[in-house]
Amino acid sequence: MLYEQSHHDLGAQRPLFSDFALQLLVKHPTQVADAHVPLLTLFTELVEEAAEAGAIPPGKPRRRASLVMQTVMFASQSPGVPADGHAHPVTADEVWRFCLGGVSGSLSTV
């Protein structure tokens, strides 16, 4: 849902994740960070639960949660056009698999 709500869509009315949100991030970074606290808290709890269950290695859950949020929100804004010009939009599933598997690609098919 975070990916879909962050995804840039000119026809959609998403005041929280529209182009205006990028302007807010630049002009009012502290307020944007404050607004993200509830979502960051939720993601932190999910990372902690995953570590406790042994699904991921333990360590720095809040930092990991922040990286996941930033990755998902930024990736959703990308048109997915590689340098060779062949458009292959990134899907939400690809982004979540990447976040879970990381650069090692242990769970990624990207």
GUROMAR-83766 format. One record per residue (C-alpha): chain; x, y, z. Coordinates in steps of 0.25 Angstrom, whole numbers. Each point is the difference from the previous one (the first is absolute). Example, Ala and Ser with C-alpha at 12.3 -4.5 7.8 and 13.67 -1.06 7.14 Angstrom:
+--------+-------+-------+-------+
! cadena !  east ! north !    up !
+--------+-------+-------+-------+
!      A !    49 !   -18 !    31 !
!      A !     6 !    14 !    -2 !
+--------+-------+-------+-------+
***
This chain:
+--------+-------+-------+-------+
! cadena !  east ! north !    up !
+--------+-------+-------+-------+
!      A !     0 !     0 !     0 !
!      A !    12 !    10 !     3 !
!      A !     5 !    -3 !   -14 !
!      A !   -13 !     2 !    -7 !
!      A !    -4 !    13 !     8 !
!      A !    14 !     5 !    -3 !
!      A !     0 !    -3 !   -14 !
!      A !    -1 !    12 !    -9 !
!      A !   -13 !     1 !    -8 !
!      A !    -4 !    13 !    -7 !
!      A !   -14 !    -4 !     0 !
!      A !    -1 !    -4 !    15 !
!      A !    -3 !     9 !    12 !
!      A !    10 !    -4 !    10 !
!      A !     3 !    13 !     8 !
!      A !     9 !    -7 !    10 !
!      A !     9 !    -6 !   -11 !
!      A !    -1 !    10 !   -12 !
!      A !    10 !     9 !    -6 !
!      A !    -3 !     9 !    12 !
!      A !     6 !   -10 !     9 !
!      A !    14 !     2 !    -6 !
!      A !    -1 !    15 !     2 !
!      A !    -4 !    -2 !    14 !
!      A !    12 !   -10 !     2 !
!      A !    10 !    11 !    -5 !
!      A !    -7 !    12 !     7 !
!      A !    -4 !    -7 !    13 !
!      A !     8 !   -12 !     3 !
!      A !    -2 !     0 !    15 !
!      A !   -16 !     0 !    -2 !
!      A !     1 !   -11 !   -11 !
!      A !     8 !    -8 !    10 !
!      A !   -10 !     2 !    11 !
!      A !   -11 !    -4 !    -9 !
!      A !     7 !   -13 !    -4 !
!      A !     2 !    -4 !    15 !
!      A !   -13 !    -9 !     1 !
!      A !     3 !    -7 !   -13 !
!      A !    15 !    -2 !     4 !
!      A !    -4 !    -5 !    14 !
!      A !    -9 !   -11 !    -7 !
!      A !    11 !    -4 !   -10 !
!      A !    10 !     0 !    12 !
!      A !    -9 !   -10 !     8 !
!      A !    -2 !    -9 !   -13 !
!      A !    16 !     0 !    -1 !
!      A !     1 !    -4 !    15 !
!      A !   -11 !   -11 !    -1 !
!      A !     7 !    -5 !   -13 !
!      A !    14 !     0 !     8 !
!      A !    -7 !    -7 !    12 !
!      A !    -6 !   -11 !    -9 !
!      A !    14 !    -2 !    -6 !
!      A !    -5 !     4 !   -14 !
!      A !    11 !    11 !    -1 !
!      A !    13 !     2 !     8 !
!      A !    -2 !     9 !    12 !
!      A !     6 !    14 !     1 !
!      A !    -4 !    15 !    -2 !
!      A !   -15 !    -2 !    -2 !
!      A !    -4 !    15 !    -1 !
!      A !    12 !     3 !   -10 !
!      A !    -5 !   -12 !    -8 !
!      A !   -14 !     4 !     0 !
!      A !     4 !    14 !    -4 !
!      A !     8 !    -6 !   -12 !
!      A !   -12 !    -8 !    -4 !
!      A !    -9 !    12 !     0 !
!      A !     9 !     9 !    -8 !
!      A !     3 !   -11 !   -10 !
!      A !   -15 !    -3 !    -2 !
!      A !    -4 !    14 !    -1 !
!      A !    11 !     4 !    -9 !
!      A !    -1 !   -12 !    -9 !
!      A !   -15 !     3 !    -2 !
!      A !     4 !    13 !    -6 !
!      A !     9 !    -5 !   -11 !
!      A !    -6 !    -2 !   -14 !
!      A !     9 !   -13 !    -1 !
!      A !     6 !     4 !   -13 !
!      A !    14 !    -6 !    -1 !
!      A !    12 !     6 !    -8 !
!      A !    -3 !    -9 !   -12 !
!      A !   -14 !     7 !    -1 !
!      A !    -8 !   -13 !     2 !
!      A !   -11 !     4 !    10 !
!      A !    -2 !   -11 !    10 !
!      A !    -8 !     7 !    12 !
!      A !     5 !    -5 !    14 !
!      A !   -11 !    -8 !     7 !
!      A !    -4 !     1 !    14 !
!      A !     4 !   -15 !     2 !
!      A !    14 !     3 !    -6 !
!      A !     2 !    11 !    10 !
!      A !    -4 !    -8 !    12 !
!      A !     8 !   -12 !    -5 !
!      A !    12 !     9 !    -1 !
!      A !    -2 !     6 !    14 !
!      A !    -1 !   -14 !     6 !
!      A !    11 !    -6 !    -8 !
!      A !     9 !    12 !    -1 !
!      A !    11 !     2 !    -9 !
!      A !     4 !   -15 !     2 !
!      A !   -12 !    -3 !    -8 !
!      A !    -3 !   -12 !     9 !
!      A !   -15 !     2 !    -2 !
!      A !     0 !     9 !   -12 !
!      A !    -3 !    -4 !   -15 !
!      A !     4 !    14 !    -4 !
+--------+-------+-------+-------+
***
